Amino acid sequence: MPADGQRVSPRLDVAVVDGAGRPLRARGLAGWLARVAPKKARGTVTLAVVSDARMRALNRHFRGVDAVTDVLSFPASPAARQVGHLGDIVIARGVARRQAAEASHAESTEWRVLALHGLLHLLGHDHERDGGAMRRLEARLRRKGGLREGLIERGARG
């Protein structure tokens, strides 16, 4: 137990839900993410798969960008982190479907690519400012999880 007396989960627990917060069948996504996550990823994460319209609204509200995006991460407040909640990851279902088709892999594979990327942002990584550290970590973890390509590499190509 940490010095402050708060309990932190010995592993990562992932709840996969739809846009209304209902459990969503996601073919092993939660277990996969927990297995490939960095060792410091301990606690709970909620992963929501939402409509493109909902994602666009979230992106507009929280980032000031009036466009749909593939994944957003919302780190938990310091108080929630004290009890082990790392935050929320949101994936746009339609974008994931289109990106999966473009990458010639299953939609479930794309969900993994996006979930891993979102988790690393929850853990404080920032590929736009870290000199490649997040890209290297994402590459190592995606190989561990059997993914050919990560989101950062894909963006560097485009």
C-alpha atoms as an extended CHARMM CRD file, in Angstrom:
* protein
*
       158  EXT
         1         1  MET       CA              0.0000000000        0.0000000000        0.0000000000  PROA      1               0.0000000000
         2         2  PRO       CA              1.3270000000        3.4730000000       -0.8330000000  PROA      2               0.0000000000
         3         3  ALA       CA              2.5240000000        5.6910000000        2.0050000000  PROA      3               0.0000000000
         4         4  ASP       CA             -0.6430000000        7.7970000000        1.8480000000  PROA      4               0.0000000000
         5         5  GLY       CA             -2.7820000000        4.7570000000        2.7230000000  PROA      5               0.0000000000
         6         6  GLN       CA             -4.6380000000        4.6220000000       -0.6080000000  PROA      6               0.0000000000
         7         7  ARG       CA             -5.0760000000        1.3010000000       -2.3930000000  PROA      7               0.0000000000
         8         8  VAL       CA             -3.8270000000        1.0040000000       -5.9550000000  PROA      8               0.0000000000
         9         9  SER       CA             -4.7250000000       -1.9970000000       -8.0850000000  PROA      9               0.0000000000
        10        10  PRO       CA             -1.7970000000       -4.3810000000       -8.6050000000  PROA      10              0.0000000000
        11        11  ARG       CA             -2.7170000000       -4.4780000000      -12.2950000000  PROA      11              0.0000000000
        12        12  LEU       CA             -4.6160000000       -2.6250000000      -14.9500000000  PROA      12              0.0000000000
        13        13  ASP       CA             -8.3870000000       -3.1820000000      -15.0140000000  PROA      13              0.0000000000
        14        14  VAL       CA            -10.1290000000       -2.0150000000      -18.1800000000  PROA      14              0.0000000000
        15        15  ALA       CA            -13.8820000000       -1.5650000000      -18.5910000000  PROA      15              0.0000000000
        16        16  VAL       CA            -14.9990000000       -1.3900000000      -22.2280000000  PROA      16              0.0000000000
        17        17  VAL       CA            -18.3090000000        0.4150000000      -22.6990000000  PROA      17              0.0000000000
        18        18  ASP       CA            -20.4460000000        1.9940000000      -25.4010000000  PROA      18              0.0000000000
        19        19  GLY       CA            -21.4010000000        5.6610000000      -25.6150000000  PROA      19              0.0000000000
        20        20  ALA       CA            -24.1120000000        5.1750000000      -22.9840000000  PROA      20              0.0000000000
        21        21  GLY       CA            -21.7560000000        3.4870000000      -20.5240000000  PROA      21              0.0000000000
        22        22  ARG       CA            -23.1310000000       -0.0310000000      -21.1280000000  PROA      22              0.0000000000
        23        23  PRO       CA            -20.6640000000       -2.9350000000      -21.2620000000  PROA      23              0.0000000000
        24        24  LEU       CA            -19.5170000000       -3.6020000000      -24.8180000000  PROA      24              0.0000000000
        25        25  ARG       CA            -18.3340000000       -6.8930000000      -26.2730000000  PROA      25              0.0000000000
        26        26  ALA       CA            -14.8580000000       -6.1950000000      -27.5580000000  PROA      26              0.0000000000
        27        27  ARG       CA            -13.2410000000       -9.6100000000      -28.1540000000  PROA      27              0.0000000000
        28        28  GLY       CA            -10.5270000000       -9.6000000000      -25.5290000000  PROA      28              0.0000000000
        29        29  LEU       CA             -9.6260000000       -5.9240000000      -25.8200000000  PROA      29              0.0000000000
        30        30  ALA       CA             -9.5800000000       -5.2960000000      -22.0540000000  PROA      30              0.0000000000
        31        31  GLY       CA             -7.3740000000       -8.2870000000      -21.3170000000  PROA      31              0.0000000000
        32        32  TRP       CA             -5.0610000000       -7.5080000000      -24.2170000000  PROA      32              0.0000000000
        33        33  LEU       CA             -4.5550000000       -3.9110000000      -23.0900000000  PROA      33              0.0000000000
        34        34  ALA       CA             -3.8870000000       -5.0000000000      -19.5010000000  PROA      34              0.0000000000
        35        35  ARG       CA             -1.3530000000       -7.5700000000      -20.7320000000  PROA      35              0.0000000000
        36        36  VAL       CA              0.6530000000       -5.2140000000      -22.9720000000  PROA      36              0.0000000000
        37        37  ALA       CA              0.4140000000       -2.1070000000      -20.7770000000  PROA      37              0.0000000000
        38        38  PRO       CA              3.5920000000       -0.7360000000      -19.2130000000  PROA      38              0.0000000000
        39        39  LYS       CA              4.2280000000       -1.9720000000      -15.6800000000  PROA      39              0.0000000000
        40        40  LYS       CA              3.4430000000        1.4770000000      -14.2580000000  PROA      40              0.0000000000
        41        41  ALA       CA             -0.1270000000        1.2590000000      -15.6250000000  PROA      41              0.0000000000
        42        42  ARG       CA             -1.9170000000        0.1980000000      -12.4440000000  PROA      42              0.0000000000
        43        43  GLY       CA             -5.5120000000        0.9590000000      -11.5980000000  PROA      43              0.0000000000
        44        44  THR       CA             -8.6690000000        1.2920000000      -13.6460000000  PROA      44              0.0000000000
        45        45  VAL       CA             -9.3460000000        2.6720000000      -17.0960000000  PROA      45              0.0000000000
        46        46  THR       CA            -12.6540000000        3.1190000000      -18.8560000000  PROA      46              0.0000000000
        47        47  LEU       CA            -12.5420000000        2.6860000000      -22.6250000000  PROA      47              0.0000000000
        48        48  ALA       CA            -15.6290000000        3.9790000000      -24.4360000000  PROA      48              0.0000000000
        49        49  VAL       CA            -16.4030000000        3.2800000000      -28.0880000000  PROA      49              0.0000000000
        50        50  VAL       CA            -18.6870000000        6.0670000000      -29.3140000000  PROA      50              0.0000000000
        51        51  SER       CA            -20.2770000000        7.3420000000      -32.5170000000  PROA      51              0.0000000000
        52        52  ASP       CA            -18.3240000000        9.6790000000      -34.7540000000  PROA      52              0.0000000000
        53        53  ALA       CA            -20.8320000000       12.4330000000      -33.9690000000  PROA      53              0.0000000000
        54        54  ARG       CA            -20.1970000000       12.0530000000      -30.2270000000  PROA      54              0.0000000000
        55        55  MET       CA            -16.4380000000       12.0540000000      -30.7800000000  PROA      55              0.0000000000
        56        56  ARG       CA            -16.6790000000       15.2230000000      -32.8580000000  PROA      56              0.0000000000
        57        57  ALA       CA            -18.6390000000       16.8980000000      -30.0470000000  PROA      57              0.0000000000
        58        58  LEU       CA            -16.0390000000       15.8100000000      -27.4700000000  PROA      58              0.0000000000
        59        59  ASN       CA            -13.1790000000       17.0120000000      -29.6500000000  PROA      59              0.0000000000
        60        60  ARG       CA            -14.9080000000       20.3730000000      -30.1900000000  PROA      60              0.0000000000
        61        61  HSD       CA            -15.6890000000       20.8180000000      -26.4850000000  PROA      61              0.0000000000
        62        62  PHE       CA            -12.3750000000       19.7210000000      -24.9910000000  PROA      62              0.0000000000
        63        63  ARG       CA             -9.8370000000       20.5750000000      -27.6990000000  PROA      63              0.0000000000
        64        64  GLY       CA            -11.5860000000       23.3070000000      -29.6730000000  PROA      64              0.0000000000
        65        65  VAL       CA            -11.3210000000       21.2280000000      -32.8670000000  PROA      65              0.0000000000
        66        66  ASP       CA            -14.5990000000       20.8770000000      -34.7710000000  PROA      66              0.0000000000
        67        67  ALA       CA            -13.7600000000       17.5520000000      -36.4190000000  PROA      67              0.0000000000
        68        68  VAL       CA            -14.0080000000       13.8990000000      -35.5700000000  PROA      68              0.0000000000
        69        69  THR       CA            -10.8000000000       12.2300000000      -34.3760000000  PROA      69              0.0000000000
        70        70  ASP       CA             -9.9440000000        8.5940000000      -33.7690000000  PROA      70              0.0000000000
        71        71  VAL       CA             -9.0170000000        8.5490000000      -30.0720000000  PROA      71              0.0000000000
        72        72  LEU       CA             -9.0800000000       10.9310000000      -27.1200000000  PROA      72              0.0000000000
        73        73  SER       CA             -7.6770000000       10.4370000000      -23.6410000000  PROA      73              0.0000000000
        74        74  PHE       CA             -9.0080000000       12.0710000000      -20.5120000000  PROA      74              0.0000000000
        75        75  PRO       CA             -6.6430000000       11.6660000000      -17.5500000000  PROA      75              0.0000000000
        76        76  ALA       CA             -8.3520000000       11.3250000000      -14.2010000000  PROA      76              0.0000000000
        77        77  SER       CA             -8.3140000000       14.1100000000      -11.6630000000  PROA      77              0.0000000000
        78        78  PRO       CA             -5.6600000000       13.9130000000       -8.9520000000  PROA      78              0.0000000000
        79        79  ALA       CA             -8.3370000000       12.7730000000       -6.4640000000  PROA      79              0.0000000000
        80        80  ALA       CA             -9.4810000000        9.9520000000       -8.7580000000  PROA      80              0.0000000000
        81        81  ARG       CA             -5.8660000000        8.9180000000       -9.3470000000  PROA      81              0.0000000000
        82        82  GLN       CA             -5.4320000000        8.6470000000       -5.5870000000  PROA      82              0.0000000000
        83        83  VAL       CA             -7.9500000000        5.8050000000       -5.5990000000  PROA      83              0.0000000000
        84        84  GLY       CA             -6.4500000000        4.2010000000       -8.6950000000  PROA      84              0.0000000000
        85        85  HSD       CA             -8.4940000000        5.5080000000      -11.6310000000  PROA      85              0.0000000000
        86        86  LEU       CA             -6.1360000000        6.5120000000      -14.4610000000  PROA      86              0.0000000000
        87        87  GLY       CA             -8.7910000000        8.0410000000      -16.6890000000  PROA      87              0.0000000000
        88        88  ASP       CA            -10.8970000000        7.4420000000      -19.7710000000  PROA      88              0.0000000000
        89        89  ILE       CA            -10.0810000000        6.5900000000      -23.3750000000  PROA      89              0.0000000000
        90        90  VAL       CA            -12.6490000000        7.3050000000      -26.0800000000  PROA      90              0.0000000000
        91        91  ILE       CA            -12.5550000000        5.7020000000      -29.5390000000  PROA      91              0.0000000000
        92        92  ALA       CA            -14.6810000000        6.7910000000      -32.5140000000  PROA      92              0.0000000000
        93        93  ARG       CA            -16.2920000000        3.6580000000      -33.9440000000  PROA      93              0.0000000000
        94        94  GLY       CA            -16.6880000000        4.9050000000      -37.5190000000  PROA      94              0.0000000000
        95        95  VAL       CA            -13.1750000000        6.3320000000      -37.7190000000  PROA      95              0.0000000000
        96        96  ALA       CA            -11.7710000000        3.0800000000      -36.3280000000  PROA      96              0.0000000000
        97        97  ARG       CA            -13.7070000000        1.1060000000      -38.9390000000  PROA      97              0.0000000000
        98        98  ARG       CA            -12.3820000000        3.2880000000      -41.7830000000  PROA      98              0.0000000000
        99        99  GLN       CA             -8.8120000000        3.2380000000      -40.4950000000  PROA      99              0.0000000000
       100       100  ALA       CA             -8.9580000000       -0.5490000000      -40.1350000000  PROA      100             0.0000000000
       101       101  ALA       CA            -10.0270000000       -0.8490000000      -43.7750000000  PROA      101             0.0000000000
       102       102  GLU       CA             -7.2200000000        1.4910000000      -44.8890000000  PROA      102             0.0000000000
       103       103  ALA       CA             -4.6770000000       -0.5130000000      -42.8590000000  PROA      103             0.0000000000
       104       104  SER       CA             -6.0790000000       -3.8480000000      -44.1220000000  PROA      104             0.0000000000
       105       105  HSD       CA             -6.7470000000       -5.2650000000      -40.6870000000  PROA      105             0.0000000000
       106       106  ALA       CA             -9.7740000000       -6.0630000000      -38.5470000000  PROA      106             0.0000000000
       107       107  GLU       CA            -11.6610000000       -3.3410000000      -36.7040000000  PROA      107             0.0000000000
       108       108  SER       CA            -10.8010000000       -5.1250000000      -33.4450000000  PROA      108             0.0000000000
       109       109  THR       CA             -7.1020000000       -4.6860000000      -34.3080000000  PROA      109             0.0000000000
       110       110  GLU       CA             -7.6580000000       -0.9740000000      -34.8630000000  PROA      110             0.0000000000
       111       111  TRP       CA             -9.3490000000       -0.7180000000      -31.4690000000  PROA      111             0.0000000000
       112       112  ARG       CA             -6.1610000000       -2.1880000000      -29.9680000000  PROA      112             0.0000000000
       113       113  VAL       CA             -3.9520000000        0.3100000000      -31.8130000000  PROA      113             0.0000000000
       114       114  LEU       CA             -6.0940000000        3.1940000000      -30.5770000000  PROA      114             0.0000000000
       115       115  ALA       CA             -6.5050000000        1.8670000000      -27.0290000000  PROA      115             0.0000000000
       116       116  LEU       CA             -2.7510000000        1.4710000000      -26.5840000000  PROA      116             0.0000000000
       117       117  HSD       CA             -2.1020000000        4.9680000000      -27.9020000000  PROA      117             0.0000000000
       118       118  GLY       CA             -4.7840000000        6.3940000000      -25.6100000000  PROA      118             0.0000000000
       119       119  LEU       CA             -3.4050000000        4.5490000000      -22.5830000000  PROA      119             0.0000000000
       120       120  LEU       CA              0.0610000000        5.9800000000      -23.1310000000  PROA      120             0.0000000000
       121       121  HSD       CA             -1.4440000000        9.4790000000      -23.1600000000  PROA      121             0.0000000000
       122       122  LEU       CA             -3.2380000000        8.6830000000      -19.8760000000  PROA      122             0.0000000000
       123       123  LEU       CA              0.1530000000        7.7700000000      -18.4340000000  PROA      123             0.0000000000
       124       124  GLY       CA              1.4830000000       11.2190000000      -19.3290000000  PROA      124             0.0000000000
       125       125  HSD       CA              3.2830000000       10.5340000000      -22.6120000000  PROA      125             0.0000000000
       126       126  ASP       CA              3.1340000000       13.1400000000      -25.3850000000  PROA      126             0.0000000000
       127       127  HSD       CA              4.5350000000       12.1970000000      -28.8010000000  PROA      127             0.0000000000
       128       128  GLU       CA              4.4340000000       15.8000000000      -29.9670000000  PROA      128             0.0000000000
       129       129  ARG       CA              6.8650000000       16.9800000000      -27.2740000000  PROA      129             0.0000000000
       130       130  ASP       CA              8.9160000000       14.0440000000      -26.0050000000  PROA      130             0.0000000000
       131       131  GLY       CA             11.6110000000       13.5960000000      -28.6380000000  PROA      131             0.0000000000
       132       132  GLY       CA             10.3470000000       10.1720000000      -29.7090000000  PROA      132             0.0000000000
       133       133  ALA       CA             10.0300000000        8.5270000000      -26.2890000000  PROA      133             0.0000000000
       134       134  MET       CA              6.3290000000        7.7310000000      -26.6930000000  PROA      134             0.0000000000
       135       135  ARG       CA              6.8960000000        6.4390000000      -30.2370000000  PROA      135             0.0000000000
       136       136  ARG       CA              9.6040000000        4.0460000000      -28.9960000000  PROA      136             0.0000000000
       137       137  LEU       CA              7.4960000000        2.8440000000      -26.0710000000  PROA      137             0.0000000000
       138       138  GLU       CA              4.4130000000        2.3980000000      -28.2470000000  PROA      138             0.0000000000
       139       139  ALA       CA              6.4890000000        0.4260000000      -30.7860000000  PROA      139             0.0000000000
       140       140  ARG       CA              7.8240000000       -1.9060000000      -28.0780000000  PROA      140             0.0000000000
       141       141  LEU       CA              4.3810000000       -2.4810000000      -26.5530000000  PROA      141             0.0000000000
       142       142  ARG       CA              2.6000000000       -2.9870000000      -29.8630000000  PROA      142             0.0000000000
       143       143  ARG       CA              5.1910000000       -5.6110000000      -30.8720000000  PROA      143             0.0000000000
       144       144  LYS       CA              4.5930000000       -7.3030000000      -27.5140000000  PROA      144             0.0000000000
       145       145  GLY       CA              0.8770000000       -7.2630000000      -28.3330000000  PROA      145             0.0000000000
       146       146  GLY       CA              1.2740000000       -8.5280000000      -31.9000000000  PROA      146             0.0000000000
       147       147  LEU       CA              0.4600000000       -5.2990000000      -33.7340000000  PROA      147             0.0000000000
       148       148  ARG       CA              2.2940000000       -4.4930000000      -36.9700000000  PROA      148             0.0000000000
       149       149  GLU       CA              1.9890000000       -0.7410000000      -36.8150000000  PROA      149             0.0000000000
       150       150  GLY       CA              1.1610000000        1.9390000000      -34.2870000000  PROA      150             0.0000000000
       151       151  LEU       CA             -0.7050000000        5.1920000000      -34.5770000000  PROA      151             0.0000000000
       152       152  ILE       CA              2.4090000000        7.3690000000      -34.4040000000  PROA      152             0.0000000000
       153       153  GLU       CA              4.1760000000        5.5350000000      -37.2570000000  PROA      153             0.0000000000
       154       154  ARG       CA              1.0320000000        5.7570000000      -39.3490000000  PROA      154             0.0000000000
       155       155  GLY       CA              0.8390000000        9.5080000000      -38.7440000000  PROA      155             0.0000000000
       156       156  ALA       CA              4.4920000000        9.9750000000      -39.6780000000  PROA      156             0.0000000000
       157       157  ARG       CA              3.8240000000        8.2970000000      -43.0430000000  PROA      157             0.0000000000
       158       158  GLY       CA              0.7760000000       10.4130000000      -43.8350000000  PROA      158             0.0000000000
